[in-house]
Amino acid sequence: MIEVKRLTKRYGSITAVDNLNFKVEKGEILGFLGPNGAGKTTTMKMLTGYMPATEGSVTIDGLDIIDDYKEAKKKIGYLPEHPPLYKNMTVREYLNFVSELKEVEKNKRKETIDSVIEKLWLSDVENRLIKNISKGYKQRVGLAQAIIGDPDLLILDEPTVGLDPKQIIEIRELIKELGKEHTIILSSHILSEISAVCNRIIIINKGRVVAIDTPENLSKKLSQASQIFARIVGEKDKVIEIIKNIPQVENIEVIGEVEKGAIDYNLSSSSKEDIRKKLFFKMAEAGYPILEMQIKELTLEEVFLRLTQGLAEDEKGDKEDE
Ligand SMILES: Nc1ncnc2c1ncn2[C@@H]1O[C@H](COP(=O)(O)OP(=O)(O)OP(=O)(O)O)[C@@H](O)[C@H]1O
């Protein structure tokens, strides 16, 4: 459906997107995940042909987004980060205007608009001015304009940004529904949003792909570098000393005393080797009973943080207002 090869964008000396390569097959919902400033919006703009790439190419069903712009564009519905809604039009007037722009045949316009109004649950507000409807409804109007013309591919840039939790759930449900009929590429910096609707995730950071996989595999892969939770009875400093001497342990986090007389710890190890046995024997040797011990599966949230850790910190400040 869409193929991206060596896609790169430079703004002067800044490389916002660096050598992206991926394919999306028909029917997939692909999530594009990254912290602020990772290059998501820039990528979306290049995928839709709104911005030329510095290098590389985007093809949609074999059509080049730049060379065959007009034909390729018909296959795409785009919800930009800030959809250009005409605030003094009613919802229906605006959708009619979009149908004209997208060259929907005149005798099919009413039918088209009725159908998107129904699909996007907009009938309550279809005759209200856009400036007077809530942010959640505005976002649905944004989605409605994207699906007019029945494009195969929907590209949605941060579709839930600025919405309240109820509206977020509604938009998610809508995206899932739309995913039954369209291929979707969706960007977000919120992991739960992506994992709730996508079959595959691309994680980018500083313009580069750091992982591409299904949500399940991503968390599996990273959880091989294991985290262990342990509740140990014993003097804290001595326990830490002993743990530090286990070579595979990378990091010790002291959680604190949850059960009287025992202290909880999280240990992370870089290796795939299970260090529970070692920990058991070392503590037994010192006479410190382990009351509880378990391997923790990393949540996708933790996977994301691990992959983008540190690097994301640099982006704070300059993009704080978004
Ligand atoms: N027009 C521009 N001129 C110069 N630099 C830009 C321009 N647009 C974006 N950038 C820079 O390119 C990088 C990627 O920005 P982009 O907006 O694509 O990221 P993003 O992942 O969409 O972030 P956000 O979620 O905050 O919108 C950032 O470092 C940004 O400051």
PDBQT file of the ligand as one rigid body, heavy atoms in Angstrom, charges set to zero:
ROOT
HETATM    1  N1  LIG A 401      10.072  24.244   9.815  1.00  0.00    +0.000 N 
HETATM    2  C1  LIG A 401      11.060  23.824  10.601  1.00  0.00    +0.000 A 
HETATM    3  N2  LIG A 401      12.264  24.427  10.589  1.00  0.00    +0.000 NA
HETATM    4  C2  LIG A 401      13.276  23.989  11.362  1.00  0.00    +0.000 A 
HETATM    5  N3  LIG A 401      13.201  22.927  12.202  1.00  0.00    +0.000 NA
HETATM    6  C3  LIG A 401      12.035  22.277  12.250  1.00  0.00    +0.000 A 
HETATM    7  C4  LIG A 401      10.890  22.675  11.461  1.00  0.00    +0.000 A 
HETATM    8  N4  LIG A 401       9.868  21.841  11.731  1.00  0.00    +0.000 NA
HETATM    9  C5  LIG A 401      10.344  20.954  12.641  1.00  0.00    +0.000 A 
HETATM   10  N5  LIG A 401      11.623  21.205  12.960  1.00  0.00    +0.000 N 
HETATM   11  C6  LIG A 401      12.487  20.432  13.873  1.00  0.00    +0.000 C 
HETATM   12  O1  LIG A 401      12.508  19.095  13.412  1.00  0.00    +0.000 OA
HETATM   13  C7  LIG A 401      12.440  18.171  14.495  1.00  0.00    +0.000 C 
HETATM   14  C8  LIG A 401      11.230  17.260  14.316  1.00  0.00    +0.000 C 
HETATM   15  O2  LIG A 401      10.022  18.011  14.450  1.00  0.00    +0.000 OA
HETATM   16  P1  LIG A 401       8.564  17.402  14.283  1.00  0.00    +0.000 P 
HETATM   17  O3  LIG A 401       7.587  18.508  14.477  1.00  0.00    +0.000 OA
HETATM   18  O4  LIG A 401       8.511  16.629  13.034  1.00  0.00    +0.000 OA
HETATM   19  O5  LIG A 401       8.516  16.414  15.508  1.00  0.00    +0.000 OA
HETATM   20  P2  LIG A 401       7.279  15.704  16.176  1.00  0.00    +0.000 P 
HETATM   21  O6  LIG A 401       7.725  14.329  16.506  1.00  0.00    +0.000 OA
HETATM   22  O7  LIG A 401       6.078  15.845  15.317  1.00  0.00    +0.000 OA
HETATM   23  O8  LIG A 401       7.085  16.505  17.494  1.00  0.00    +0.000 OA
HETATM   24  P3  LIG A 401       5.744  17.069  18.158  1.00  0.00    +0.000 P 
HETATM   25  O9  LIG A 401       5.024  15.906  18.700  1.00  0.00    +0.000 OA
HETATM   26  O10 LIG A 401       6.292  17.949  19.248  1.00  0.00    +0.000 OA
HETATM   27  O11 LIG A 401       5.028  17.828  17.077  1.00  0.00    +0.000 OA
HETATM   28  C9  LIG A 401      12.404  19.016  15.747  1.00  0.00    +0.000 C 
HETATM   29  O12 LIG A 401      13.719  19.114  16.235  1.00  0.00    +0.000 OA
HETATM   30  C10 LIG A 401      11.900  20.337  15.276  1.00  0.00    +0.000 C 
HETATM   31  O13 LIG A 401      12.365  21.392  16.113  1.00  0.00    +0.000 OA
ENDROOT
TORSDOF 0
